[in-house]
Amino acid sequence: MSPTSRSSVGRHRERARTDRADLYAVLDAGLVCHLGLVVDGAPVVLPTGYGRIGDTVYLHGSTGARYLQAAGQAVPVCLTVTHVDGVVYARSVFSHSMNYRSAVVHGVTRAVTDDDERLAALRAIVEQLSPGSWGHARLPTRRELAATAVLAVDLAEASVKVRTGPPADDEEDVAAGGRWAGVLPVRTVFGAPEPCPRLASDVPAPPHVVTR
């Protein structure tokens, strides 16, 4: 990635990642992104599902949603994805931190109107959240597609930051001793599938659900 004035990392530049593969890795590991834009003169930040195809992130929602109507007008947005991997306990409160992976994307929204691209985008969004579902569940009808807005955001302008490792305490705090320091890992795990109460008892959870 080639940083711009907006996507250049200021503080802790050693945490910046400039390989596009790092950007893809952060995005592909997420379930929810936050989309920031201005609606009616006020800033709005919205959590939403997403999917990626190449250098494009896709979002979707109801055609009646105000934010999608606003975002469909080729407006500037900021899209972020963050993973917290650990809470870093230091010997001083000033040095407490987090181990994390984060991506910040600056771009202009594009309303997706081509039928083939819309279907591909919706598949990417479904597979991001629930891999294997596009080939298992019923596909959208024409009516459902007509009620769904799809937006695209290009990944040309993006930044990635990653922090790993132990706390970065001052030497005098380390020498003083007596205080615990280290990392408390944070992990997200999937539990056992819980069937819908209206599901027939002889319908098992499919492999793409059980194996997550």
HUSULGI-V484186 format. One record per run of one state. SS is the DSSP state (H for helix, E for strand, L for the rest). FROM is the first residue (numbers start at 1). LEN is the number of residues. Records with the same first field share a line. If there is no record, write none. Layout:
SS = FROM-LEN ; FROM-LEN
This chain:
L = 1-12 ; 18-2 ; 29-4 ; 40-2 ; 49-2 ; 54-2 ; 63-3 ; 72-4 ; 90-3 ; 96-1 ; 109-1 ; 112-3 ; 130-12 ; 147-1 ; 155-2 ; 164-7 ; 177-5 ; 186-21 ; 211-2
H = 13-3 ; 20-9 ; 66-6 ; 93-3 ; 115-15 ; 142-5 ; 171-6 ; 207-4
E = 16-2 ; 33-7 ; 42-7 ; 51-3 ; 56-7 ; 76-14 ; 97-12 ; 110-2 ; 148-7 ; 157-7 ; 182-4
